[in-house]
Amino acid sequence: MDTGKRKRLEAKGWKFGTASELLALTPEDEAYIEMKLAIADALEKKRRQRHLTQKQLAEVLKTSQPRVAMMEHGDSSVTLDLIVRGLLALGAKPKKLAALF
């Protein structure tokens, strides 16, 4: 956004900041979210490397295809342990998971 537009909006009462400021996230919250998103991304990459569809992975995990999609996008309704379980089911090694961080 150009400076002039930002100044006009601020003059009208608009406030600008980061998502962390808006949501009042602690540094720990931010780290957790980043970690979850990194693991979710790894799940999608591993599934694609194995040439599996989301539906096929869902069958392995005994869940639904929409749930796998939510896992791969780090949806807030999906627990971190479910995403990790998905990676392990795809053959990821625990040491490789730890290396994500």
C-alpha positions as a printed Julia matrix, in Angstrom:
101×3 Matrix{Float64}:
   0.0     0.0    0.0
   1.36    3.4   -0.89
   2.16    5.87   1.87
  -0.46    8.41   0.8
  -3.3     5.9    0.93
  -2.13    4.63   4.31
  -2.05    8.16   5.73
  -5.57    8.9    4.42
  -6.89    5.7    6.02
  -5.12    6.4    9.32
  -6.64    9.9    9.32
 -10.06    8.24   9.09
  -9.31    6.05  12.1
  -7.92    2.91  10.46
  -5.16    1.12  12.34
  -2.4    -0.97  10.83
  -0.44   -3.77  12.43
   0.49   -7.41  12.25
  -1.78  -10.41  12.63
  -0.01  -11.13  15.92
  -0.92   -7.69  17.24
  -4.51   -8.0   16.06
  -4.93  -11.41  17.68
  -2.83  -10.51  20.75
  -0.6   -13.53  20.21
   2.26  -14.23  22.56
   5.64  -15.2   21.08
   4.84  -18.76  22.16
   1.53  -18.68  20.28
   3.29  -17.42  17.17
   5.94  -20.15  17.44
   3.26  -22.83  17.87
   1.34  -21.63  14.81
   4.5   -21.5   12.7
   5.42  -25.01  13.87
   1.98  -26.37  13.06
   2.03  -24.81   9.6
   5.5   -26.24   8.89
   4.35  -29.73   9.89
   1.14  -29.37   7.87
   3.17  -28.36   4.82
   5.46  -31.36   5.35
   2.4   -33.63   5.43
   1.2   -32.39   2.06
   4.67  -32.69   0.52
   5.12  -36.24   1.86
   1.67  -37.27   0.58
   2.47  -35.89  -2.87
   5.88  -37.63  -2.89
   4.09  -40.91  -2.22
   1.67  -40.12  -5.11
  -1.36  -40.43  -2.85
  -4.58  -38.48  -3.05
  -6.08  -36.91   0.03
  -8.79  -39.57  -0.13
  -6.21  -42.37  -0.12
  -4.43  -40.86   2.86
  -7.78  -40.46   4.6
  -8.4   -44.19   4.19
  -5.02  -44.99   5.76
  -5.76  -42.66   8.69
  -9.39  -43.81   8.98
 -10.68  -40.28   8.52
 -12.29  -38.25   5.75
 -10.8   -36.45   2.75
 -11.98  -33.04   4.01
 -10.22  -33.76   7.31
  -6.96  -34.49   5.46
  -7.37  -31.19   3.59
  -7.77  -29.42   6.94
  -4.69  -31.23   8.25
  -2.63  -30.08   5.27
  -3.69  -26.48   5.81
  -3.06  -26.44   9.56
  -6.71  -25.78  10.34
  -7.25  -24.76  13.94
  -9.71  -27.62  14.47
  -6.98  -30.18  13.72
  -4.62  -31.14  16.52
  -0.88  -31.19  16.02
  -0.73  -34.84  17.06
  -3.11  -35.82  14.23
  -0.88  -34.11  11.67
   2.2   -35.82  13.12
   0.37  -39.16  13.08
  -0.35  -38.56   9.4
   3.31  -37.94   8.68
   4.33  -41.07  10.54
   1.74  -43.09   8.6
   3.38  -41.84   5.41
   6.74  -43.14   6.58
   8.32  -40.02   8.04
  11.02  -40.71  10.59
  10.82  -39.05  14.01
  14.31  -37.55  13.63
  13.28  -35.96  10.31
  10.23  -34.45  12.02
  12.43  -32.97  14.72
  14.66  -31.48  12.0
  11.73  -29.34  10.81
  12.48  -27.1   13.75
